[in-house]
């Protein structure tokens, strides 16, 4: 059985807005504000990874546990919360 992979759709980028990292679609005057999310440091790391390649849940969890002093359970909760937000915004590839 194949493991599910996650990848960000193209056209999304992380922007600096008022000292916050924000994931948004579009450029210039064509930004869709309904598909915008303010990112914390760990979410920014995960979004960067998701924008580059398709990754599994385990790879995302390992990304956090290797870079931050968090337990696997904490990392998994953070990853799942972010994936749910991204899914609700429909910014993940099918």
Secondary structure by P-SEA (a helix, b strand, c coil): cccbbbbbcccbbbbbcccbbbbbcccccccccccbbbbcaaaaaaaaaaacccccaaaaaaaaaacccccaaaaaaaaaaaaaaaaaaccccc
